[in-house]
Amino acid sequence: MSPTPDDLAPERSLAEINADIRCLFARAEGRLTDTERVRHAALLQEWATAVRASVVPAA
């Protein structure tokens, strides 16, 4: 069974994910701890998934 667009839709918007990334760096004053780096990597993965889900295939 192929995934439907609803299956591929991100749980959060790109704007929400981007805001989390910005807040992470603002709180850390630009210097991330190891734990914050792990969180940042997870946010980047979530952001990339959301970007891929937002791409509309060409006709």
Sine and cosine of phi, psi and omega as CSV:
sin_phi,cos_phi,sin_psi,cos_psi,sin_omega,cos_omega
0.00,0.00,0.78,-0.63,0.01,-1.00
-0.99,0.16,0.50,-0.86,0.02,-1.00
-0.93,0.36,0.59,-0.81,0.06,-1.00
-1.00,-0.01,0.26,-0.96,0.04,-1.00
-0.82,0.57,-0.55,0.84,0.03,-1.00
-0.91,0.41,-0.54,0.84,0.03,-1.00
-0.93,0.37,-0.49,0.87,-0.06,-1.00
-1.00,-0.05,-0.17,0.99,-0.06,-1.00
-0.93,0.38,0.70,-0.71,0.03,-1.00
-0.94,0.35,0.43,-0.90,0.02,-1.00
-0.96,0.28,-0.51,0.86,-0.03,-1.00
-0.81,-0.59,0.40,-0.92,-0.01,-1.00
-0.97,0.24,0.31,-0.95,0.07,-1.00
-0.86,0.52,-0.62,0.78,-0.01,-1.00
-0.89,0.45,-0.65,0.76,0.02,-1.00
-0.91,0.41,-0.69,0.72,-0.01,-1.00
-0.91,0.41,-0.70,0.71,0.02,-1.00
-0.87,0.50,-0.66,0.75,0.02,-1.00
-0.88,0.48,-0.65,0.76,0.04,-1.00
-0.89,0.45,-0.66,0.75,0.02,-1.00
-0.89,0.45,-0.71,0.70,0.01,-1.00
-0.89,0.45,-0.68,0.74,0.01,-1.00
-0.90,0.44,-0.64,0.77,0.02,-1.00
-0.84,0.54,-0.73,0.68,-0.01,-1.00
-0.95,0.32,-0.58,0.82,0.02,-1.00
-0.91,0.42,-0.69,0.72,0.02,-1.00
-0.91,0.42,-0.59,0.80,-0.07,-1.00
-1.00,0.07,-0.04,1.00,-0.05,-1.00
0.79,0.62,0.62,0.79,0.08,-1.00
0.99,0.11,-0.09,1.00,-0.01,-1.00
-0.86,-0.51,0.94,-0.34,-0.07,-1.00
-1.00,0.00,0.64,-0.77,0.14,-0.99
-0.98,0.21,0.11,-0.99,0.04,-1.00
-0.86,0.51,-0.67,0.75,0.02,-1.00
-0.90,0.44,-0.67,0.75,0.02,-1.00
-0.92,0.38,-0.54,0.84,0.06,-1.00
-0.91,0.43,-0.62,0.78,0.05,-1.00
-0.90,0.43,-0.69,0.72,0.03,-1.00
-0.89,0.45,-0.67,0.74,0.01,-1.00
-0.88,0.48,-0.70,0.71,0.02,-1.00
-0.87,0.49,-0.66,0.76,0.02,-1.00
-0.91,0.41,-0.65,0.76,0.03,-1.00
-0.90,0.43,-0.64,0.77,0.04,-1.00
-0.90,0.44,-0.63,0.78,0.04,-1.00
-0.91,0.42,-0.69,0.73,0.03,-1.00
-0.88,0.47,-0.67,0.74,0.00,-1.00
-0.89,0.46,-0.71,0.70,0.01,-1.00
-0.88,0.48,-0.65,0.76,0.04,-1.00
-0.90,0.45,-0.67,0.75,0.01,-1.00
-0.91,0.40,-0.61,0.79,0.03,-1.00
-0.89,0.45,-0.74,0.67,0.01,-1.00
-0.87,0.50,-0.61,0.79,-0.02,-1.00
-0.94,0.33,-0.40,0.92,-0.04,-1.00
-1.00,0.07,-0.17,0.98,-0.02,-1.00
-0.96,0.27,0.76,-0.65,0.02,-1.00
-0.99,-0.14,0.83,-0.56,0.01,-1.00
-0.88,0.48,0.58,-0.81,0.05,-1.00
-0.92,0.39,0.49,-0.87,-0.02,-1.00
-0.95,0.31,0.00,0.00,0.00,0.00
